[in-house]
Amino acid sequence: MTNQPPPAPSKGKIPTVVVILLILLVFCILLPCCIIILLSLLGPAVGNVFSNIILEI
């Protein structure tokens, strides 16, 4: 039986928990931005629909 030394810890590797937290952080930043952009693009169309409803009443 030969005693092999334990493998040396690899340098420069980011722990999995840190990667998951970074992905969640980016998701939490991008999701509201996408929602704001979508609502700003659809805003005039929604406004026209409500204006037409009010005019028809």
Secondary structure, DSSP 8 states (H G I E B T S, - for coil): ----------TT---HHHHHHHHHHHHHHHHHHHHHHHHHHHHHHHHHHHHHHHHH-
